[in-house]
Amino acid sequence: MLDEIADTLPTELYRELNGGIVLDCGSRLHPCAVNNDLYILGVYIRDNLGKRIVLYYGSFIKVFKDKSKEEYYKHLEKTLKHEVLHHNEFLAGCKDLVFYDDKRIEEYLRSRGYS
């Protein structure tokens, strides 16, 4: 499914993504998770190995285990596009999506009684 989704996006969006798209079989809890209820589905990584997108198969299974194949596909597509946007914003020197993600974490923590 991931390959199929990735192939639908314009190749220009992958410029300088020299580490490609990786599907990690593990799951990853967010460090701010309360009661182990917030999983990281994907990340955009820039390090000495280059730039890459990692999606966590195990996180998808934990979060969407009761969803249909179509819903699972939709969430996988949304996550990949989100991480591709992080990559392209980085190339453009923009951090809007980083700020958006930070705001979502703040909302998550507030909804669980943390400020």
Number of C-alpha atoms within 10 A of each C-alpha: 11 14 9 9 15 16 10 9 13 9 9 8 13 18 13 14 18 12 14 13 20 14 14 14 13 12 19 18 14 14 10 14 15 13 7 10 11 17 19 18 24 23 19 19 17 14 7 6 9 12 18 21 21 18 25 19 17 19 21 21 16 13 16 14 12 10 12 10 12 9 12 18 15 12 16 20 17 13 17 23 16 15 22 22 17 21 25 17 15 16 11 9 9 13 11 13 15 13 11 11 11 12 12 12 16 14 14 17 15 11 10 11 8 10 9
